[in-house]
Amino acid sequence: MNFSTYMTGVTMGLTLIVAIGAQNAFVLRQGLRGEHVFAVVFACALSDAILITIGVTAFRQIAAVLPALEPAMRYAGAAFLFWYGAKSLQSALGASNVLAAASGTVTSLGSTLATCLALTWLNPHVYLDTVVLLGTISTQFPGAEKAFWAGAVTSSFLFFFCLGYGARWLRPIFANPRSWRVLEGVIALTMWLIAIKLLTGG
């Protein structure tokens, strides 16, 4: 396995997945509550693995049939990332966005998984990140796509398990509105850097 390409997959996967969204906020919430954590993080990571596999294995074939698809998706992806970065910056500069641990009765495993899967598979952004963006980036490593795929899948399992099980240590930190502003600012910068990389083909 090409270790350098593998690490690129890990890095790109983590860079895209770290952005706070509905899915990640749900995982963090479950981790803070200590409720069905393994089921939730495994469902999220497995879903990502399936979508990344589709992107890495099928995107080149799709691009071969429709040569205009790859550059179109590259520009569309860059445009979305610039918008997402601006949204994150607005959140960083605006009102506080403290994620408080919810209290109350325990939700059933079935209901929890249904919500988790809905947040994952009904979110169009996840397809952009996994199928389109990671699929596009994987084409820059001809002959080493499997290494990139392995790295991207590893990043998903690593991130979700760390987020879900590490949430109890993060609770004091994210009780502070300033922590969320700093995180959103970092996300904005990261999204813009990825967008520039897509536009320049770097």
Kinemage of the C-alpha trace (Angstrom):
@kinemage 1
@onewidth
@group {chain A} dominant
@subgroup {mainchain}
@vectorlist {calphas} color= white
{ca met a 1} P 0.000 0.000 0.000
{ca asn a 2} L 1.185 3.501 -0.840
{ca phe a 3} L 1.515 4.973 2.660
{ca ser a 4} L 1.749 8.567 1.438
{ca thr a 5} L -1.497 8.217 -0.516
{ca tyr a 6} L -3.102 6.452 2.453
{ca met a 7} L -2.220 9.372 4.725
{ca thr a 8} L -3.562 11.803 2.121
{ca gly a 9} L -6.849 9.899 2.280
{ca val a 10} L -6.838 10.098 6.068
{ca thr a 11} L -6.072 13.822 6.023
{ca met a 12} L -8.646 14.720 3.364
{ca gly a 13} L -11.286 12.558 5.031
{ca leu a 14} L -10.749 14.172 8.417
{ca thr a 15} L -10.650 17.652 6.898
{ca leu a 16} L -14.056 17.178 5.285
{ca ile a 17} L -15.760 15.283 8.103
{ca val a 18} L -14.669 17.546 10.971
{ca ala a 19} L -17.078 20.311 9.931
{ca ile a 20} L -19.853 20.606 12.501
{ca gly a 21} L -23.142 19.633 10.926
{ca ala a 22} L -26.384 17.933 11.907
{ca gln a 23} L -24.815 14.468 11.881
{ca asn a 24} L -21.766 15.384 13.941
{ca ala a 25} L -23.854 17.385 16.394
{ca phe a 26} L -26.083 14.331 16.845
{ca val a 27} L -23.086 12.069 17.479
{ca leu a 28} L -21.679 14.577 19.960
{ca arg a 29} L -25.051 14.794 21.692
{ca gln a 30} L -25.263 11.008 22.008
{ca gly a 31} L -21.714 10.910 23.338
{ca leu a 32} L -22.484 13.583 25.905
{ca arg a 33} L -25.516 11.583 27.015
{ca gly a 34} L -23.680 8.244 26.855
{ca glu a 35} L -26.644 6.773 24.977
{ca his a 36} L -26.305 4.076 22.250
{ca val a 37} L -22.878 5.478 21.445
{ca phe a 38} L -21.402 2.406 19.724
{ca ala a 39} L -24.445 1.868 17.500
{ca val a 40} L -24.496 5.511 16.451
{ca val a 41} L -20.797 5.898 15.684
{ca phe a 42} L -20.634 2.546 13.868
{ca ala a 43} L -23.695 3.414 11.748
{ca cys a 44} L -22.166 6.768 10.773
{ca ala a 45} L -18.743 5.302 9.962
{ca leu a 46} L -20.194 2.375 7.990
{ca ser a 47} L -22.436 4.725 6.004
{ca asp a 48} L -19.427 6.871 5.149
{ca ala a 49} L -17.454 3.775 4.135
{ca ile a 50} L -20.213 2.735 1.720
{ca leu a 51} L -20.441 6.203 0.168
{ca ile a 52} L -16.660 6.589 -0.086
{ca thr a 53} L -16.461 3.192 -1.788
{ca ile a 54} L -19.047 4.301 -4.340
{ca gly a 55} L -17.152 7.537 -4.950
{ca val a 56} L -13.703 5.967 -5.341
{ca thr a 57} L -14.770 2.950 -7.412
{ca ala a 58} L -17.413 4.533 -9.631
{ca phe a 59} L -16.403 8.159 -10.093
{ca arg a 60} L -13.722 7.421 -12.702
{ca gln a 61} L -16.175 5.347 -14.751
{ca ile a 62} L -18.773 8.099 -14.531
{ca ala a 63} L -16.195 10.690 -15.588
{ca ala a 64} L -15.178 8.487 -18.546
{ca val a 65} L -18.771 8.395 -19.784
{ca leu a 66} L -19.388 12.063 -19.079
{ca pro a 67} L -16.063 13.910 -19.474
{ca ala a 68} L -17.620 17.190 -18.360
{ca leu a 69} L -18.777 15.735 -15.032
{ca glu a 70} L -15.471 15.847 -13.166
{ca pro a 71} L -14.640 19.532 -13.792
{ca ala a 72} L -18.283 20.479 -13.262
{ca met a 73} L -18.321 18.701 -9.909
{ca arg a 74} L -14.944 20.199 -9.053
{ca tyr a 75} L -16.268 23.740 -9.563
{ca ala a 76} L -19.607 22.959 -7.907
{ca gly a 77} L -17.773 21.434 -4.963
{ca ala a 78} L -15.495 24.456 -4.675
{ca ala a 79} L -18.478 26.808 -4.793
{ca phe a 80} L -20.232 24.855 -2.048
{ca leu a 81} L -17.112 24.848 0.122
{ca phe a 82} L -16.687 28.610 -0.254
{ca trp a 83} L -20.342 29.017 0.794
{ca tyr a 84} L -19.951 26.573 3.684
{ca gly a 85} L -16.834 28.395 4.848
{ca ala a 86} L -18.684 31.713 4.764
{ca lys a 87} L -21.516 30.164 6.770
{ca ser a 88} L -19.057 28.861 9.352
{ca leu a 89} L -17.358 32.263 9.575
{ca gln a 90} L -20.739 33.922 10.074
{ca ser a 91} L -21.453 31.465 12.876
{ca ala a 92} L -18.053 32.194 14.423
{ca leu a 93} L -18.687 35.930 14.407
{ca gly a 94} L -22.356 35.749 15.343
{ca ala a 95} L -24.330 34.503 18.281
{ca ser a 96} L -23.067 31.696 20.456
{ca asn a 97} L -23.874 28.173 19.396
{ca val a 98} L -23.395 26.149 22.534
{ca leu a 99} L -24.397 22.521 22.202
{ca ala a 100} L -25.835 21.555 25.562
{ca ala a 101} L -26.182 17.928 26.519
{ca ala a 102} L -29.820 17.017 26.335
{ca ser a 103} L -31.524 15.580 29.341
{ca gly a 104} L -34.564 13.439 29.707
{ca thr a 105} L -35.643 9.866 29.159
{ca val a 106} L -33.548 7.393 27.211
{ca thr a 107} L -34.530 7.054 23.544
{ca ser a 108} L -34.904 3.540 22.146
{ca leu a 109} L -32.105 2.076 20.024
{ca gly a 110} L -34.371 1.786 16.987
{ca ser a 111} L -35.508 5.392 17.177
{ca thr a 112} L -31.949 6.596 17.750
{ca leu a 113} L -30.594 4.671 14.746
{ca ala a 114} L -33.466 5.848 12.553
{ca thr a 115} L -32.635 9.464 13.387
{ca cys a 116} L -28.925 8.841 12.873
{ca leu a 117} L -29.409 7.213 9.455
{ca ala a 118} L -31.824 9.934 8.357
{ca leu a 119} L -29.324 12.651 9.268
{ca thr a 120} L -26.707 10.744 7.265
{ca trp a 121} L -28.482 9.515 4.128
{ca leu a 122} L -30.980 12.349 3.699
{ca asn a 123} L -28.278 15.005 3.891
{ca pro a 124} L -27.161 16.031 0.365
{ca his a 125} L -23.897 17.393 1.775
{ca val a 126} L -22.698 13.909 2.696
{ca tyr a 127} L -22.861 12.873 -0.966
{ca leu a 128} L -20.825 15.909 -1.970
{ca asp a 129} L -18.160 15.134 0.634
{ca thr a 130} L -17.894 11.381 0.119
{ca val a 131} L -18.995 10.468 -3.399
{ca val a 132} L -18.115 13.654 -5.295
{ca leu a 133} L -15.219 15.356 -3.506
{ca leu a 134} L -13.360 12.269 -2.271
{ca gly a 135} L -14.198 10.477 -5.516
{ca thr a 136} L -12.757 13.359 -7.505
{ca ile a 137} L -9.624 13.610 -5.376
{ca ser a 138} L -9.036 9.848 -5.651
{ca thr a 139} L -8.650 10.199 -9.434
{ca gln a 140} L -5.472 12.182 -8.795
{ca phe a 141} L -3.817 8.960 -7.560
{ca pro a 142} L -3.995 6.548 -10.523
{ca gly a 143} L -3.066 3.043 -9.450
{ca ala a 144} L -3.234 3.985 -5.771
{ca glu a 145} L -6.974 4.566 -5.399
{ca lys a 146} L -7.268 1.689 -2.910
{ca ala a 147} L -4.737 3.323 -0.618
{ca phe a 148} L -6.629 6.623 -0.775
{ca trp a 149} L -9.914 4.774 -0.161
{ca ala a 150} L -8.463 2.953 2.855
{ca gly a 151} L -7.214 6.227 4.315
{ca ala a 152} L -10.555 7.990 3.820
{ca val a 153} L -12.491 5.101 5.390
{ca thr a 154} L -10.040 4.985 8.299
{ca ser a 155} L -10.612 8.691 8.907
{ca ser a 156} L -14.369 8.154 9.216
{ca phe a 157} L -14.067 5.348 11.767
{ca leu a 158} L -11.379 7.261 13.660
{ca phe a 159} L -13.354 10.488 13.754
{ca phe a 160} L -16.747 9.111 14.721
{ca phe a 161} L -15.432 6.789 17.419
{ca cys a 162} L -13.276 9.564 18.899
{ca leu a 163} L -16.158 12.040 18.751
{ca gly a 164} L -18.698 9.665 20.268
{ca tyr a 165} L -16.538 8.255 23.040
{ca gly a 166} L -14.491 11.391 23.657
{ca ala a 167} L -17.525 13.630 24.075
{ca arg a 168} L -17.583 13.252 27.859
{ca trp a 169} L -14.161 14.910 28.049
{ca leu a 170} L -15.251 17.656 25.651
{ca arg a 171} L -18.315 18.676 27.621
{ca pro a 172} L -16.576 21.300 29.797
{ca ile a 173} L -14.893 22.784 26.720
{ca phe a 174} L -18.004 23.119 24.574
{ca ala a 175} L -19.947 24.631 27.420
{ca asn a 176} L -17.940 27.755 26.533
{ca pro a 177} L -19.357 29.738 23.567
{ca arg a 178} L -15.837 30.924 22.671
{ca ser a 179} L -14.763 27.333 21.948
{ca trp a 180} L -17.504 27.001 19.349
{ca arg a 181} L -16.533 30.308 17.725
{ca val a 182} L -12.900 29.216 17.438
{ca leu a 183} L -13.918 25.857 15.983
{ca glu a 184} L -16.232 27.447 13.421
{ca gly a 185} L -13.440 29.831 12.403
{ca val a 186} L -11.056 26.925 11.855
{ca ile a 187} L -13.714 25.123 9.813
{ca ala a 188} L -14.217 28.199 7.622
{ca leu a 189} L -10.495 28.450 6.863
{ca thr a 190} L -10.255 24.717 6.171
{ca met a 191} L -13.208 24.724 3.756
{ca trp a 192} L -11.758 27.659 1.820
{ca leu a 193} L -8.352 25.998 1.541
{ca ile a 194} L -9.959 22.830 0.148
{ca ala a 195} L -11.987 24.904 -2.319
{ca ile a 196} L -8.853 26.636 -3.575
{ca lys a 197} L -7.135 23.255 -3.907
{ca leu a 198} L -10.014 21.956 -6.037
{ca leu a 199} L -10.003 25.022 -8.267
{ca thr a 200} L -6.254 24.919 -8.851
{ca gly a 201} L -6.175 21.145 -9.273
{ca gly a 202} L -3.513 20.962 -6.568
